[in-house]
Amino acid sequence: MDQRSADAPVAAVARLGGVPLTPGDHICALYRGRAERDRLMTPFLADGLSAGHICLLLGTKGEGHTFRDILASAAPAVGRGGDNFQIRGPDEYLQDGTFDADRTLARMYAWSDETFPSGNGTCARLAADMSWAQPLVRPAFVRDLVRYEMNTTRWLRSHSQVGMCMYDLELFDSDLIVPLIKVHPMVWLNGMIMENPYFLDPDEETTGPPASGET
């Protein structure tokens, strides 16, 4: 069920850059370099852990121990995150080096079903470092990734969860970034988060996802 379908106002469950986030929000976070990524991601996850949320860091390779140290230094109250902080690598997206959007989405839905048993009031936050995608960028892959991100909005809306997909502008150019922005309802750039006027809502669109270069 879409968390936004109820008539009553939806309460904020998180904040990013001072902007309230509600269940189902899906942010495209554009940044430059590892240091900026950590400055953005650390408080997003630390605040969630402080609030008792389940937090998932997705897509990083071999960074689990390192990022837990960063978290403990930046937010001593939450330490290294404990059981509420989960870290999964690029294998959540890739199988034998190949991206399978349907397989990945199935794994995400399964994770939510396990995280939210019987509507227990839990809230979750996802931060996905998409740097693993850089070596794969080709027109066909871009189309698959855009379709995945479009359907990720549906997945995030299925439970009380917010997600931030993080793309390094030092790794990706406009061929990937432009179509990706169109399938995210919110965009973080240069320290600001904005509602996306060009967002193509998957629950309203009848055409396929935008290809690279389309307007």
DAWO-V413828 format. One record per residue. N is the residue number from 0. RES is the residue in three letters. SS is DSSP state (a for helix, b for strand, c for the rest). NEAR is the number of other ideal C-beta (glycine too) atoms within 12 Angstrom. Layout:
n=N res=RES ss=SS near=NEAR
n=N res=RES ss=SS near=NEAR
This chain:
n=0 res=MET ss=c near=14
n=1 res=ASP ss=c near=21
n=2 res=GLN ss=c near=32
n=3 res=ARG ss=c near=24
n=4 res=SER ss=c near=13
n=5 res=ALA ss=c near=13
n=6 res=ASP ss=c near=6
n=7 res=ALA ss=c near=9
n=8 res=PRO ss=c near=11
n=9 res=VAL ss=c near=21
n=10 res=ALA ss=c near=15
n=11 res=ALA ss=b near=21
n=12 res=VAL ss=b near=31
n=13 res=ALA ss=b near=38
n=14 res=ARG ss=b near=21
n=15 res=LEU ss=b near=35
n=16 res=GLY ss=c near=24
n=17 res=GLY ss=c near=14
n=18 res=VAL ss=b near=21
n=19 res=PRO ss=b near=19
n=20 res=LEU ss=b near=37
n=21 res=THR ss=b near=29
n=22 res=PRO ss=c near=34
n=23 res=GLY ss=c near=37
n=24 res=ASP ss=c near=42
n=25 res=HIS ss=b near=44
n=26 res=ILE ss=b near=46
n=27 res=CYS ss=b near=42
n=28 res=ALA ss=b near=41
n=29 res=LEU ss=b near=37
n=30 res=TYR ss=b near=33
n=31 res=ARG ss=c near=20
n=32 res=GLY ss=a near=16
n=33 res=ARG ss=a near=22
n=34 res=ALA ss=a near=14
n=35 res=GLU ss=a near=22
n=36 res=ARG ss=a near=35
n=37 res=ASP ss=a near=28
n=38 res=ARG ss=a near=22
n=39 res=LEU ss=a near=34
n=40 res=MET ss=a near=41
n=41 res=THR ss=a near=32
n=42 res=PRO ss=a near=26
n=43 res=PHE ss=a near=41
n=44 res=LEU ss=a near=45
n=45 res=ALA ss=a near=35
n=46 res=ASP ss=a near=30
n=47 res=GLY ss=a near=39
n=48 res=LEU ss=a near=36
n=49 res=SER ss=a near=25
n=50 res=ALA ss=c near=26
n=51 res=GLY ss=c near=20
n=52 res=HIS ss=c near=35
n=53 res=ILE ss=b near=33
n=54 res=CYS ss=b near=44
n=55 res=LEU ss=b near=38
n=56 res=LEU ss=b near=41
n=57 res=LEU ss=b near=38
n=58 res=GLY ss=c near=37
n=59 res=THR ss=c near=32
n=60 res=LYS ss=c near=20
n=61 res=GLY ss=c near=14
n=62 res=GLU ss=c near=26
n=63 res=GLY ss=a near=22
n=64 res=HIS ss=a near=14
n=65 res=THR ss=a near=19
n=66 res=PHE ss=a near=34
n=67 res=ARG ss=a near=27
n=68 res=ASP ss=a near=18
n=69 res=ILE ss=a near=31
n=70 res=LEU ss=a near=36
n=71 res=ALA ss=a near=22
n=72 res=SER ss=a near=17
n=73 res=ALA ss=a near=26
n=74 res=ALA ss=c near=28
n=75 res=PRO ss=c near=15
n=76 res=ALA ss=c near=16
n=77 res=VAL ss=c near=28
n=78 res=GLY ss=c near=20
n=79 res=ARG ss=c near=26
n=80 res=GLY ss=c near=33
n=81 res=GLY ss=a near=19
n=82 res=ASP ss=a near=13
n=83 res=ASN ss=a near=27
n=84 res=PHE ss=b near=34
n=85 res=GLN ss=b near=29
n=86 res=ILE ss=b near=32
n=87 res=ARG ss=b near=27
n=88 res=GLY ss=c near=22
n=89 res=PRO ss=a near=29
n=90 res=ASP ss=a near=22
n=91 res=GLU ss=a near=31
n=92 res=TYR ss=c near=37
n=93 res=LEU ss=b near=25
n=94 res=GLN ss=b near=16
n=95 res=ASP ss=c near=10
n=96 res=GLY ss=c near=14
n=97 res=THR ss=b near=17
n=98 res=PHE ss=b near=33
n=99 res=ASP ss=c near=22
n=100 res=ALA ss=a near=29
n=101 res=ASP ss=a near=17
n=102 res=ARG ss=a near=20
n=103 res=THR ss=a near=34
n=104 res=LEU ss=a near=29
n=105 res=ALA ss=a near=18
n=106 res=ARG ss=a near=25
n=107 res=MET ss=a near=36
n=108 res=TYR ss=a near=23
n=109 res=ALA ss=a near=17
n=110 res=TRP ss=a near=26
n=111 res=SER ss=a near=32
n=112 res=ASP ss=a near=20
n=113 res=GLU ss=a near=18
n=114 res=THR ss=a near=29
n=115 res=PHE ss=c near=24
n=116 res=PRO ss=a near=12
n=117 res=SER ss=a near=10
n=118 res=GLY ss=a near=15
n=119 res=ASN ss=c near=15
n=120 res=GLY ss=c near=16
n=121 res=THR ss=c near=25
n=122 res=CYS ss=c near=35
n=123 res=ALA ss=b near=43
n=124 res=ARG ss=b near=44
n=125 res=LEU ss=b near=44
n=126 res=ALA ss=b near=44
n=127 res=ALA ss=b near=43
n=128 res=ASP ss=b near=37
n=129 res=MET ss=a near=42
n=130 res=SER ss=a near=30
n=131 res=TRP ss=a near=33
n=132 res=ALA ss=a near=34
n=133 res=GLN ss=a near=24
n=134 res=PRO ss=a near=15
n=135 res=LEU ss=a near=25
n=136 res=VAL ss=c near=28
n=137 res=ARG ss=c near=16
n=138 res=PRO ss=a near=17
n=139 res=ALA ss=a near=16
n=140 res=PHE ss=a near=31
n=141 res=VAL ss=a near=34
n=142 res=ARG ss=a near=28
n=143 res=ASP ss=a near=32
n=144 res=LEU ss=a near=42
n=145 res=VAL ss=a near=40
n=146 res=ARG ss=a near=32
n=147 res=TYR ss=a near=37
n=148 res=GLU ss=a near=43
n=149 res=MET ss=a near=37
n=150 res=ASN ss=a near=28
n=151 res=THR ss=a near=41
n=152 res=THR ss=a near=41
n=153 res=ARG ss=a near=30
n=154 res=TRP ss=a near=35
n=155 res=LEU ss=a near=42
n=156 res=ARG ss=a near=30
n=157 res=SER ss=c near=31
n=158 res=HIS ss=c near=36
n=159 res=SER ss=c near=35
n=160 res=GLN ss=b near=38
n=161 res=VAL ss=b near=46
n=162 res=GLY ss=b near=45
n=163 res=MET ss=b near=45
n=164 res=CYS ss=b near=48
n=165 res=MET ss=b near=42
n=166 res=TYR ss=b near=40
n=167 res=ASP ss=b near=29
n=168 res=LEU ss=c near=26
n=169 res=GLU ss=c near=17
n=170 res=LEU ss=c near=24
n=171 res=PHE ss=c near=32
n=172 res=ASP ss=c near=19
n=173 res=SER ss=a near=16
n=174 res=ASP ss=a near=21
n=175 res=LEU ss=a near=37
n=176 res=ILE ss=a near=34
n=177 res=VAL ss=a near=25
n=178 res=PRO ss=a near=36
n=179 res=LEU ss=a near=45
n=180 res=ILE ss=a near=35
n=181 res=LYS ss=c near=34
n=182 res=VAL ss=c near=39
n=183 res=HIS ss=c near=44
n=184 res=PRO ss=c near=38
n=185 res=MET ss=b near=35
n=186 res=VAL ss=b near=34
n=187 res=TRP ss=b near=37
n=188 res=LEU ss=b near=24
n=189 res=ASN ss=c near=15
n=190 res=GLY ss=c near=17
n=191 res=MET ss=b near=17
n=192 res=ILE ss=b near=30
n=193 res=MET ss=b near=23
n=194 res=GLU ss=b near=19
n=195 res=ASN ss=c near=24
n=196 res=PRO ss=c near=12
n=197 res=TYR ss=c near=21
n=198 res=PHE ss=c near=28
n=199 res=LEU ss=c near=28
n=200 res=ASP ss=c near=23
n=201 res=PRO ss=c near=31
n=202 res=ASP ss=c near=18
n=203 res=GLU ss=c near=13
n=204 res=GLU ss=c near=19
n=205 res=THR ss=c near=9
n=206 res=THR ss=c near=14
n=207 res=GLY ss=c near=18
n=208 res=PRO ss=c near=30
n=209 res=PRO ss=c near=28
n=210 res=ALA ss=c near=24
n=211 res=SER ss=c near=27
n=212 res=GLY ss=c near=17
n=213 res=GLU ss=c near=19
n=214 res=THR ss=c near=11
